[in-house]
Amino acid sequence: MIDIIVLIFLGAILAVVLLFFTIYSFGFFSTYNSAPFVRIPKNILPKIIELLDIKDNSVVYDLGCGDGRVILECHKHNQEAQYIGIEKSTMPYIFARIKTRKIDKIKILRGDFFKKDLAQATHLFLYLLPKTMDELLPKLEKELASGTKLVSFNFSFSKKHLEEIIEFLNPKQKRSGLLYLYRF
């Protein structure tokens, strides 16, 4: 009888811990309306790198860098450039820091990219919701140097001239993603 009571008690404790962890994790992963953490599909990474056209003296920013997947791939392509990822959410930030900890050319910053100076950027990558992109546009137009390249995945600015758009198809010929190229 005592064994059953102990098992019920341990089960209840486990359920409470799992519930707490789920609620706590949701808060850790949220980004306050900027964008949820969603990984970029691997098959799209080479085209992102191609569109960015990173040079040795480039300074590449990934705003809302998540776990650092994009800047890590960019670094594999060009190890001389500088890479800066900015992430607001705790868990993706921690993952990005762990994954990039041994790479001197990559910095992962925790915080709100609206409050960071982006003037050094020669290239930017975004995977943000349309509302956030439109809110960010005045800051980008003010801070970015002429000629700065920006590649966005799946979402575009509503009031910025688009240089190029690339559509990705999955094996069933359904759209699996869009890349937008902008120049400032």
DOGU-16807 format. One line per field, with one value per residue (C-alpha): residue number from 0; x, y, z; residue in one letter. Coordinates in steps of 0.5 Angstrom, whole numbers, plus 500, padded with zeros to 3 digits. Layout:
# residues N
num = c(NUM / ...)
c1 = c(X / ...)
c2 = c(Y / ...)
c3 = c(Z / ...)
residu = c(a / ...)
This chain:
# residues 184
num = c(0 / 1 / 2 / 3 / 4 / 5 / 6 / 7 / 8 / 9 / 10 / 11 / 12 / 13 / 14 / 15 / 16 / 17 / 18 / 19 / 20 / 21 / 22 / 23 / 24 / 25 / 26 / 27 / 28 / 29 / 30 / 31 / 32 / 33 / 34 / 35 / 36 / 37 / 38 / 39 / 40 / 41 / 42 / 43 / 44 / 45 / 46 / 47 / 48 / 49 / 50 / 51 / 52 / 53 / 54 / 55 / 56 / 57 / 58 / 59 / 60 / 61 / 62 / 63 / 64 / 65 / 66 / 67 / 68 / 69 / 70 / 71 / 72 / 73 / 74 / 75 / 76 / 77 / 78 / 79 / 80 / 81 / 82 / 83 / 84 / 85 / 86 / 87 / 88 / 89 / 90 / 91 / 92 / 93 / 94 / 95 / 96 / 97 / 98 / 99 / 100 / 101 / 102 / 103 / 104 / 105 / 106 / 107 / 108 / 109 / 110 / 111 / 112 / 113 / 114 / 115 / 116 / 117 / 118 / 119 / 120 / 121 / 122 / 123 / 124 / 125 / 126 / 127 / 128 / 129 / 130 / 131 / 132 / 133 / 134 / 135 / 136 / 137 / 138 / 139 / 140 / 141 / 142 / 143 / 144 / 145 / 146 / 147 / 148 / 149 / 150 / 151 / 152 / 153 / 154 / 155 / 156 / 157 / 158 / 159 / 160 / 161 / 162 / 163 / 164 / 165 / 166 / 167 / 168 / 169 / 170 / 171 / 172 / 173 / 174 / 175 / 176 / 177 / 178 / 179 / 180 / 181 / 182 / 183)
c1 = c(500 / 506 / 509 / 503 / 502 / 510 / 509 / 503 / 506 / 512 / 508 / 504 / 511 / 514 / 507 / 508 / 515 / 514 / 508 / 513 / 518 / 513 / 511 / 518 / 521 / 515 / 517 / 525 / 523 / 519 / 521 / 516 / 513 / 519 / 519 / 518 / 525 / 524 / 530 / 532 / 532 / 539 / 537 / 536 / 543 / 547 / 543 / 543 / 550 / 550 / 546 / 550 / 556 / 561 / 568 / 574 / 572 / 565 / 561 / 555 / 549 / 544 / 538 / 534 / 540 / 536 / 541 / 546 / 545 / 546 / 552 / 555 / 554 / 556 / 563 / 564 / 564 / 568 / 572 / 575 / 569 / 566 / 559 / 555 / 548 / 543 / 538 / 533 / 531 / 534 / 535 / 536 / 542 / 545 / 545 / 548 / 553 / 555 / 555 / 560 / 564 / 571 / 570 / 573 / 570 / 563 / 560 / 553 / 550 / 544 / 539 / 534 / 537 / 532 / 537 / 544 / 548 / 548 / 552 / 558 / 554 / 556 / 551 / 545 / 540 / 533 / 528 / 523 / 515 / 513 / 511 / 517 / 521 / 517 / 518 / 526 / 526 / 527 / 533 / 536 / 535 / 538 / 544 / 546 / 552 / 550 / 551 / 549 / 546 / 540 / 537 / 531 / 527 / 520 / 518 / 519 / 519 / 512 / 516 / 523 / 525 / 526 / 532 / 531 / 526 / 528 / 523 / 524 / 520 / 520 / 520 / 512 / 513 / 510 / 513 / 518 / 521 / 522 / 529 / 528 / 535 / 535 / 541 / 541)
c2 = c(500 / 505 / 503 / 505 / 512 / 513 / 512 / 517 / 522 / 522 / 522 / 528 / 531 / 529 / 532 / 539 / 539 / 538 / 543 / 548 / 547 / 547 / 554 / 557 / 554 / 558 / 564 / 563 / 562 / 567 / 574 / 579 / 579 / 580 / 573 / 566 / 561 / 557 / 554 / 556 / 549 / 547 / 547 / 554 / 556 / 556 / 561 / 565 / 565 / 566 / 572 / 575 / 575 / 575 / 578 / 578 / 585 / 584 / 585 / 580 / 581 / 576 / 580 / 575 / 569 / 564 / 558 / 561 / 556 / 562 / 565 / 559 / 557 / 563 / 563 / 556 / 559 / 565 / 565 / 572 / 576 / 578 / 575 / 578 / 575 / 578 / 574 / 576 / 570 / 566 / 559 / 560 / 565 / 560 / 555 / 560 / 562 / 554 / 553 / 559 / 559 / 557 / 561 / 568 / 571 / 570 / 574 / 573 / 578 / 578 / 583 / 587 / 589 / 595 / 598 / 596 / 600 / 597 / 602 / 597 / 592 / 591 / 585 / 583 / 577 / 577 / 572 / 576 / 577 / 583 / 588 / 587 / 588 / 595 / 597 / 596 / 599 / 606 / 604 / 601 / 606 / 611 / 607 / 602 / 605 / 605 / 599 / 594 / 588 / 585 / 578 / 576 / 569 / 569 / 576 / 582 / 590 / 593 / 600 / 598 / 597 / 589 / 588 / 580 / 575 / 567 / 562 / 555 / 549 / 542 / 536 / 536 / 543 / 547 / 553 / 552 / 559 / 565 / 569 / 577 / 581 / 588 / 594 / 600)
c3 = c(500 / 502 / 495 / 491 / 495 / 494 / 486 / 486 / 490 / 485 / 479 / 482 / 483 / 476 / 473 / 477 / 475 / 467 / 468 / 471 / 466 / 460 / 462 / 464 / 457 / 453 / 457 / 455 / 448 / 446 / 443 / 445 / 438 / 434 / 432 / 435 / 435 / 428 / 425 / 418 / 413 / 411 / 404 / 404 / 408 / 401 / 398 / 404 / 403 / 396 / 396 / 402 / 398 / 404 / 403 / 408 / 411 / 411 / 418 / 418 / 423 / 424 / 428 / 432 / 431 / 434 / 436 / 431 / 425 / 420 / 422 / 423 / 416 / 414 / 418 / 415 / 408 / 410 / 416 / 415 / 416 / 423 / 425 / 430 / 432 / 437 / 440 / 446 / 448 / 453 / 451 / 443 / 446 / 450 / 445 / 440 / 445 / 446 / 439 / 437 / 444 / 440 / 434 / 435 / 429 / 432 / 437 / 440 / 444 / 448 / 448 / 443 / 436 / 436 / 442 / 439 / 434 / 427 / 423 / 423 / 419 / 411 / 411 / 415 / 415 / 418 / 419 / 423 / 422 / 417 / 423 / 426 / 420 / 418 / 425 / 424 / 417 / 420 / 424 / 418 / 414 / 419 / 421 / 415 / 410 / 403 / 399 / 405 / 403 / 407 / 406 / 409 / 410 / 408 / 410 / 406 / 408 / 406 / 404 / 401 / 394 / 393 / 389 / 388 / 391 / 390 / 391 / 394 / 392 / 396 / 393 / 392 / 388 / 394 / 396 / 402 / 403 / 400 / 400 / 399 / 398 / 399 / 399 / 403)
residu = c(m / i / d / i / i / v / l / i / f / l / g / a / i / l / a / v / v / l / l / f / f / t / i / y / s / f / g / f / f / s / t / y / n / s / a / p / f / v / r / i / p / k / n / i / l / p / k / i / i / e / l / l / d / i / k / d / n / s / v / v / y / d / l / g / c / g / d / g / r / v / i / l / e / c / h / k / h / n / q / e / a / q / y / i / g / i / e / k / s / t / m / p / y / i / f / a / r / i / k / t / r / k / i / d / k / i / k / i / l / r / g / d / f / f / k / k / d / l / a / q / a / t / h / l / f / l / y / l / l / p / k / t / m / d / e / l / l / p / k / l / e / k / e / l / a / s / g / t / k / l / v / s / f / n / f / s / f / s / k / k / h / l / e / e / i / i / e / f / l / n / p / k / q / k / r / s / g / l / l / y / l / y / r / f)
